[in-house]
């Protein structure tokens, strides 16, 4: 459905995209992840024809991006591009007519799309009077008004409460069941885990890795993550490494990759003579994978005990 080959785009001295390549199959939900400034929105703007690439190629159903391919692509941008002074139904009808729908088909599609985002009762409400979450849902309805084969969603859950988010997720699943291809960018990692068939992680305009959540988990050679809160981080790191645990830092949390699943009692026993405030076990999630791939900043090996005065921790050194 979509094939991007060695796509590059530069703005002044900043390389927004650097030979980005990826492909999406029909009916696939693909999640594109990356930190702010990674190039995600630039890639979407190129796909939609809003920007021209410096080099590389984008093919939609085997054709370069052009007026014809725009008719099979639906876009929900990060910012709501709605006419604030028009009612919801008129917004959708205007967009439908731009895509060439007849007056009869437009009326039917407007009703269907409003129902799909649970806004049928707000058809005559002026957009400017809607909450931010409702406007996000209306933007999604606008993206699918012409029954596109490829839907591009840029941060679709921004501003949504949990109930509305679940509604959007159900709609994305419905699109997949209809054979629609979805390209999704988001900072909500649980959204990606729940919805996406494959995941690509981009940084500084370069695709670092891609795969299913199962194949990406293989990037971390561990069975689970153990987090430990302690006043003696140096001692705990040294003890953990002696057991073959790999130390990592997730925010302010000290964590370890554990190569085997251990019962909590056994874990506690291995650190029984050290000042442990808490210890917990966690499954390897997309958060851990994402941080490892984009940051890859392991904690250095613990220093030898004689390098620190007695009772002095790594944090205090």
N, C-alpha and C positions, 0 to 999 in steps of 0.2 A: 504493500500500500504506500509506504513512504520509505525512500532511500536517500540518505544524506551522505555525500562522499567528499571527504577532505575539504570541508567548508571552513573558510577563513574570512575574518572581518576585523579591520583595524580602525580605531578612532584616534587620530593623531598618533601619539606615542604608545597608546594602550592597545594591546592585542586582545580583543574581546573574544575571538574564536580562533583556534589554532588547529587547522586540519581536522575538524570534527567529523567523524563518520559514525553513523548508526542507521539501522533499518528497522521498520515496524511491519509486522505481518497483519493481514486483515483480521479484524476481530480481537486484536491484542490491546491490552491496557499496559502502557509503558510509562514508568515513572522516571522523570529526569530530576535528579537531586544535585545540589551543590550549594556552597555558601553564597552569600550576597556578592554580586559582581563576578560570578563564575562564568557568565555568558548565556545563561538559560533564556532570558528574555530576548537577547539579541538573536539567538537561534530561532525563537518563535517568530520574531519580526521578519526574519529572512524567509521563513517558511510561508508566512502570510503575504509576502510580496511587499512589505512596508519598507524593506531595506534591500539593497543589492549587495551580494557577496563580492569580496575582492577576488576570491578564487573558490573553486569547488562547485559542486552540483547538488541540486535538490530535485528529486523526481517524486511526483505524486501520481500514483497509478501509471507509472512509467513515463510520465510527461513532465517536462520542466515547468516550474512555477509560472503560470500565465493566467489570463482571464478565465480560461476554461477550467483550470484546476481550482480556482477560487470557489467555483460553484459546488465543489464536492468537499470543501473544508469549512468547518464551523469553528469560530473562535470565541472564547470567553477570556477577555484580557484581565490583567491584574486590577486595573482601574475600571469601574463601571462606566461604559460609554452609552448612556441612556439620555433621552430627552426628558429633562426633569419636569417640564411643564406639560407633558403629554400623559394621558392615562396609559396604563400598562398595555391594554389591548392595542391601542394605536401605535405604541412603540413597536410592538411585534409585527403589526400589520405593515408598517412602513418598511421594516427590514425585509419582510417576506416579499414585498413588491420589488425591492431592489434586487433580490435574487430571482425575480422573474415569475413568481407564483401568480396564478390567475386570482381574480377577486374571490371566486368560489372556493378555491383551494386555500386561499389565505385565511378566510374566516374559520375553516375547519382546523387548520394547523394552529392558529392562534388559540383556539379553545383547547386543543389537545396539549399544547405546550404549557399553557397556564395550569392545566390540571396536573401535568407531570411534575411541576415544581410547587404544587399546592398553593397556587395563587388565583384559582378560578374565581374566588369571591372578591378579588381585588381588581378585576378586569377594568373597571371604570375609575379606579383610584389613580390620582395623579402621582407619578413616580416620586416627585419631590416630597410627598407626604409619607412615603414608605420608610420603614427602618432600613438600616444598612444591610441587615441580613436578607430582608425581602428583595432589596435591589440586587444583591448577589444572585439570588435565585432567578430573578427576572433576566439577568445577564446570561444565565445558563440557558434559559428558555430561548433567548435571542440567538444563541449559538447553534441551536438545533432546529430552528424554525423551518429551514429548507431541507431537512432530512439529509444532512451531510454524511459522507462515508468516513471522514476523518474529522474528529473533534479535538481541538487544542484547548486545554484548560490550564490557565496560568493562575495558580493559587486559588482554586475554586472555593475553598472553605473559609477564605478570609472574611471575618466579621460574622460568621454564622454561630449560633448557639448549638449545643450538642444535638438537639432534636433536628434542627435544620440540616446539620452536617450529615446525620444519618440519612435524611431524605435525599441529599445530593449523592451520597454513596450508593444508595439504592438505584438512583437514576443512572449513574455510571455503570453499574452492573447490568441494568436493563439495556443500555446502549451496546454493551459487549454481547449480550444475548442476541441482539438484533444484527450482529456482525459488524458493528461500527468499531473502527479503530480509534483509540483514545491516547493522546499524548498529554501527560499530566506533569506539571511542575508544582511542587509544594514543599513547605518546610515541616509539614506534619508527618513524621516518620510512621506513625501508626496508620495514617491514611494510605501510605504506600504499601505497607505490609498487608493491609486488608484487601486492597484493590488491584495491585499491579501484578501482571504475569512476569514481567521482567523489569529490572531497575538499572539505570545508568547513572554513574556518579561523575560529575564534571567539576573541574577546578581550573581556574585561569584559562578557560576556553578549550581545555583538553579533556577528552573522555578518559578517565583514569581506569575505569572498569565497568563491566555490565554483566548481568546474568540474573537468574532467578534468586529469590531469597535463600534457597537451599544451597546453590552453588556459591553465593557470596559468603555464606557462613563458613565455607571451607577456607576462607582467607584467615580465619582465626583458629589456630591449632589448639582448641580446647573443647571441653565438654560443657563447661559452665563458667560463669563469672562469680567470683567471691569478693564481696566488699567488706573491708575491715575498718573500724574506727578505733584508733589507738593513740595514746600519747607517746608511744615509742615506735615511730614509723621505721627508723633505721633497723631496730631489732626485728620487727615484724617482717620487713622486706628480706632481711638476711635469712630468717627462718623459712619464709615462704620459698625463697629461691633454693634453699637446701632440699625442699620437697619437690622441686621441679615446677613451681608455680612462676608464671611470668607476670611481673608487676606492670600496671598501667594506672594512669590517672584520668578519671572522668570528672571534670570540673574540680571540686575540692575533695572528691572521694578517692580514696586509695583502693584499688581493685587488683585482682589477680586472675589471670587465665589459669584454670585448673584442668589438667589433662585427663582427669577421671572424675566421675560423679561420686562425691563423698557425702555420707550422712553428716548432718549438722553436728552431732555429738563427736564424730571423728575429727571434724575440722577444729572444733573447740579444743579437743585433746591435743592437737598438734601445736597449739599456741597457748597451752594451759599455764605456762610459767611467765607469760608476758601480759602486760596491762591492756587487755582488750575491753573496750567499752561496748562494742557490738560487732556482730559478724552475721552476714546474710548471704544466701545463695541466689543467683539469678540466671535465667536462661540467656543465651547469646541472642541479642536483638539487633535490629537494624541500626539502632543508635550506636552500638559498639562497633559494628562493621563500618558505618559511615565515618566515625571519628578515626578509626584505624587507617582507613584509606585516604582521608583528606588531611589528616594531621600527622599520623605515624610518628608520634613523639614518645617513645618508650621511656620509662623511668630508668636512669642508669643503674648499673649493679650497685648493690648496697656496699658501703665502705667497710673495711675491716674494723672490728670492734675497737682496736687500739687507736684508730684515727680520731675517735671521739672520746672526750673525757667521760668518766662514768656518770650515767644519768642524763647526759646531754643527747637530745634527739636530733635527727636530720633537720627538722624544721628550725631548731634553735641554732644550728651551726651556721 
